Amino acid sequence: MDDAPERPSPAIEKAPFDLAGIAALACKLGHNEFLGLTYLAHGDDWVETALPWREDLVGVEETGVLASGPVISLLDNCTSLSVWARRGGFTPHVTLDLRIDYVRAAQPGKTVVARCECYQVRRSMAFVRGVAHDGDPTDPVAHAAGIFMLIDSEQAARA
């Protein structure tokens, strides 16, 4: 038997939220991985992600223009990540409404970059907006505006 006095357990410090690591991981899973989405950067309330051009993501073969679905997925993913950036941690939420306004077709062969921000959080909703471009943010491919419904963690665990 050990007669040494019991030592108190060290305080467990909460690790800081690693949005860059989480976003990079999210881009390597499921649909995001298939599309080839990549994490680029983030700030306190914004995130940038990218969708590289690939021939198998082209909507109309004759034009070489990306299909709309991958661009929608890029913006949905990026706006969602911006909610985590603003809230400073992983919080369950679902896309309630996401409007995509296409301004023009993406240029064939070019990566599309999304920069999205969560500009307001209320009791049960987060409001987001973003832009997708293929090299010049002042010449966007599409704009996004949306609302995410925030889900209580305990409620999500019961589902």
Phi, psi and omega in degrees: 000144178268120180269004181293143179296147179292132178271141176293146177293137178294148178296136179269118179272139177285124179292146177296149180291125182259081182298320180300316179293317179296315181296317178298319178295315180301327180285350180256013183238144170050229184301319180299320179295315179303317181286339182083023180299144178228146175277138179247307185193168175202164174227200183295333182217015182222159178217147172240132175226166183226150176237104179292143177292136174219144182301324182284356176258005181287138180277316179234113187308321183295334184262333184077009182277136177303144174294159182289328183304310179298325178291321176297315179298319177302312182290323178297313180296315184292318178295322178298314178298328180293333175295316178297320179300312182293320183277349176071026178178169177288120177226130181297136175201160180228150177291117178267318182209131176218116180256130177243122175252111177281131179263323180196169177284146174291146180288130179305137177086354183256144174290140176258128181251134175249135171236116185233150179226148171261107188263352180201137174234130176243184185311311184233010182218150174237134183254133187228159173208159180192173179222144174243136180217166180243033176142332181230106181301339179277354177235071188291154171277318183204156173246150177231145172217135184200176178226133173250136176272125180278137182246131177299133182302319179294321178296319180294324180293330180281339184287000000 
